[in-house]
Amino acid sequence: MSAQRIGLIINPMAGAGGVLARHGSDGLALASTWSAERALVALGCLLEGQSLQWVCGPGAMGEEVLRSKGLQPQVLGLATAGPSRAEDTKDLAGQMAALGLDLLLFAGGDGTARDVLAGLGDMAELPVLGIPAGVKMQSACFGVSPAAAGRLAASFLNSAARPLELREVMDMDEEALRGGQVLPRLFGYLASPVDPRWLQGRKTRGQPGDAQAAAALAQSLRSELAFGVHLIGPGSTTWALKQALQLDGSLIGLDVVVDGQLWLRDANEAQLLELLNAMPGRARLWLTAIGGQGHVIGRGNATLSARVLRTLGPQALTVLMTPAKLQSLTVSLGGILRVDSACAEVDAMFSGPVQVLTGPRDRAVLRLVAA
């Protein structure tokens, strides 16, 4: 039996803007090792016991990672001196579609998923799985973590049935995001291996009454946030808290509030570390969970790096959630919330019971687990 053929495309630009409080990487002439590191985690869970033939992009787009694991892949194209472009990903996906691969893995975010979809064209039935490595990942074709993507890929390749499901590719207009507008859009579907343990859920929309419930919860917390240092994350539920405090905060970024006043808007990693080192042990962290996916850390709040989270500590965290979202996540995920900080030590530190506030006098305790 011939070895199975697997494609790998890494977007070296993916995730580069996260710690800088950029809500995406499009338009950035800046690469990092983030996506390569995430791909290596996935490969560590996939390669054991597998006999695979690899096809990949040149240089940082896949070749370097695979050769670092002692593999000899078939490389498509030549590496260039400058940063990779969206067209490079599209071209690679198109070439790989013609090779009849058993599975195509890509490391990136929603923008990379869009480029893969565009490159596949009429060959969109090729099995595709995303390794989460972007700033935002609302698309439903990603593993819940890099390790989960690796496990799902291995399970799929070892399965006789090989179940696939059409999964949404979603993205936002990044220029509109930077202008404070949230404009999600469906671009199409990719056929992805499916296993609810490892595949990211579909992001759900807010339910009727969510805005009123979030506003009531926010009003009940005004006096609590009038004093002290508070880090308030992105999302519609936490946005209600910023509005209740009458702050010119960010809907999609993390803001710092000191004694009820906006101290930093859309703070980046360096600013957070400077603040936390100047005020050790004083800050509280207010986050919400992504509907349908359950991620509290690791989706859309990349400025909360492992270094920032380690400095804060789990005792700083409170999760805000509307009753409808709590009920939905309880049904879909059994009340489990997820952390994916890209650091096993920090994920373990934050894993465990977490307080969830759902109303002025309502609270629950859920489990935060490593994704």
N, C-alpha and C positions, 0 to 999 in steps of 0.2 A: 504493500500500500504506500503510495507516494505521500510525502510530507505535505501538510496543509500549508497554504500560502496566505500570509498575513501582511497587510499593508500598514504602514505607520507614517503619519504626517504630524509633525510638531510645528506649531506656530511659535517661533521664538519670541514674538512680540507679546504673546498672551500674558496677561497678569502683570505686565511691566508697570502699568499706571496705578495699581492697587494701593500700595503704601503711600503713593503721592496724592491720594484722594482724587485721582482721576477715575471717572466712572466708566472706564473702558480704555482700550489701547489703540483704537483707530486714530490715525493721524499722528501717533507718537513715533519719532525716529529714535526709539529707545528699546533695546532688547535686554533681557535678563536671563538668568538660569532657571527661573521659576517653573516654566512649562517643562523644561527638560527634567528637572527634579521630580515633578509630578508624574511624568511619563516613566521614570525609573522606578517609582513606587509601584505603578501598575504592572510593569514588566516583571518585577520581583515576585508578584503573585501569579503571573501567567506562565513564566518559563519553566517552572519546576515540573519535570516529567513530560514535557512537551517536545515533540520533534516538529519544528516549524521552519518554513522557508520565508524569509522576510523580504519585502519590497518597501523602499522608503524614499523620502526626499533627501536631497544632498545636504551635507554639512549639518548645521544646527536644525534642519528640518526633519531629522530622524537618524541620519547616518551616524553622527557622533555618539548618540545615546546607544544605539545598537552595537557599535564597535566597542564601546566601553564595557559591554557585557560579553565580549569575546565572540560576537556573531559576525557573520560575513554576508551582509544583505546585498540584494540587487538594488543599486542606486539609480534613480531616475533623474537625469539632468545633472547640471554642474552647480556647485556652490558659488555664490556671488559674494563680493566684498561688502556690499551694503546690506541693510536690513531687508528681510523678506517682505513681500507684498501680498495682498489678497489674491492677486492674479496668479502668484506662485502656487498657492494652495489650490485654487481652482484647476490649474493645469495639472497638478499632481493627481488630484482626485479623478479627473477625466482620464488620465493615462492608466491609473489603477483600475478604473471601472472596466477597461477593455481587457484586463488580464485575467478576469474570472477568479478573483480572490475569494477565499472562504470568509474573510472578515477584514474590514478596514477600521483601524483605530486612529483617532486623531486626538491631539492634546491641545486644548484651547478653550475658548468661551463661546458665547452665542455668535459672535462675528465669524469665528472659525467654522462653526456649524453651518452658517449661511453659505460660506465660501465652498465648503465640501458639497453641500446640496446643489449649488450652482454648477460646480464642476462635474458632478455625476450626471446631470441632465436627465436623459431618458433612462439611465441606468440606476435610478434611485432605489431599485429593489435590492441592490448590493447590501449585505449586512454591515451596518455602521454603528460604532459605539464611541462615545466621547469620554475622554479622560478629563475630568474637570480641572482646568488650569487658567480660567479667565477671571476677570473681575466680577462679572455677572454671568449667571448660568440659569436662565429661566427655561431654556429648551428642555424637553423631556427625553433627550437621547443620551444623557450623561449618566455615568455611575454616580452613586451618592458620595463617593470619594475615589481617589486614584486606586486604592487597594481594592475597593469594591468593583471598579471597572475591570481590574485584572482578574479577579475571581469570576466575574460574570463572563468575561471572554473565555477563560479556561473551561468553565462549565458548558458554555455554548459549543465550543469546539469538540468537547468530549461527548456531546449528546447526539444520539441518533435522530431525535426529533427536531432539534434546532429551532425552537419556537422564536418567531419574529413578530413584531408589532409595529405598526406605523406610529411614530412618535413626533410630536410637534417640534418644529424649529422656530423659535421665537427670538426676536431681538428688538432693541429700541434704537431710536434715532439718537446717536451719541451727542450730536450738536444740540439737539433739543434738550437732552438730559442736562448738559452743562448750563443750559438756560433755565433749568428748573421745571421743565415739562417732562412728564412720563408718558411716552407714546409707544406702548408695546404693539407689536405687529406680528402676525403669523405669516411666515415665508414659505411654508411647505412641510413635508414630512420625510423623515428618514426611517428605513426599516431597521429596527434595533433588536438585538437579543433582549429577551424580557425575563426578569426574575424580580419579584417585588422586594426581595432582600437586598438587592444590589443596584437596581435601576432607579434613578431619580423619578419621583412622582411628577405628575403634571401640576403646574402652578395653578391654583384656583383663584378665582376672582372673589372680591369682597361680597358678602351677603347683604340683603336688605336689612337695614337696622344697624349694620356694623359701625357706620359713621357716628350715629347717636350713642351707641354703646361705648365707643372709643372716647367720645367727648365727655361722657359722664365719668368714665374712669380717670381721664386726664384732670378734670375739675377736682376730683377727690384727692389728687396728689399735689395740687398747687402749693399748699402750705409746706409739704414735705420737701419740695424742691426750692423753697424760698431761701434756704440756707445750705451751705456746703458746696462741694464740687460734684458735678453730675455730668456724665457722658451719656448723651442720648443718641441712639443709633437711627438708621434710616427706616422708612416704612410708614404706612398710613396710620397705624396705631400710635407709634411714637410721634408722628407728625401732629396728631391731636394734642399730645402733651406740649409740644413746642408752641402750638397755637394758644393753648390755655394759659401759657406763661407770657403770651404776646411777644414772642421772639421772632426775629427775622431769620429763622433757621433754615436748614436745608431739608427738603423732602427726601433726598436720596443720599445724604451724607451724614456723618457723625459730628454732632455739635457738642461743645463744652459750655456748660452753664455754671457760673460761680455766684452764689448768693442771689439766685434768681435772675441774673443778668447774663446775656450772651457774651461769652469770653472768646470762644473760637468757633467760627462757622466752617463746616466742612473740613475738619481738622485732618492733617496727615499724620503719618506714623511718627515723624521726627518731633512734631509739635506735641503730640500726646506723651511721648517719652519724656520730653523736657518738663512738661507740666506735672506728670506723675512723680518724677524724681524730685521736683521742688515741693510737692505736697504729698509725701509718702503716706499711704494708708488712709487717705481722706476721701478718695473718689468713689462714687457709686456708678454702676453701669446699668443702663436701661435699654433693653433690646426687645424686639418682637420676633416671632417665628414666621417663616415663609409658608403661606398657605399651600397645602397639598404636598409640601416637601419636608417641612419640619426643621429646616436648618435655622438655628439661632446664630451660630458663628460659622463663617466660611462662605457665605453667599451675599454679595453686595456690601459687605462691611470689611473690606480687605485692610483698611487702616488699623483694624484690630489684629495686628500681627501677633505671632507667638510671643515676641518680646513684650509687647504692650499687655497682652493677656497675663503673662507671667508676673508682670509688675502689679497689675490690678489684683489678681487672685480671684478665685471663684466666689468668695464671700461678697464681692462687690456687685454681683449680677442679680438683677430682677428682670423677669420676663413679663411683658404686657401683652395681653391677648383678649380679643373679644370673645364672648361666650360661643358665638357661632363658629369661630375658628377653632376654639378649644374642642368643641364637639366634633368638628370635621376631622381634626388631627387624631382625636381619640379613636374615631371609627377607622380611619385609613392607616394609622401607624401605631395604634394601641397606646396612645398617649406618650410615645417616645419623641423626644426632641434631639436634634443632631448638632454636633460640633465637629468642624473640620478645619482646624487651625494650621494644618501642614506640619504639626509637631506632635508626635505621639505622647511625649511627656506632658505637654499642655492639654491635649485632648483628655488624657487620663486625669489630670488635675481638675478639669471642669466637669468630668463625668460624675453623675450621681444625682441626688434629688435637687431640684431647683424650684424656687417659689415662683408661681405664676399668678399675677393679679388679673382678674377678669371683670371686676366691677368695684364700686365704692366700698362694698363690704364683702366681696366675693373673692376667694382665692383658691388655688389648687396647688398640689405638689406633683410635678411630673419628673420623669427621668431624662437627664441629658446624657447621651451616649456618643462615643466616637463613631463617626460615619464609616 
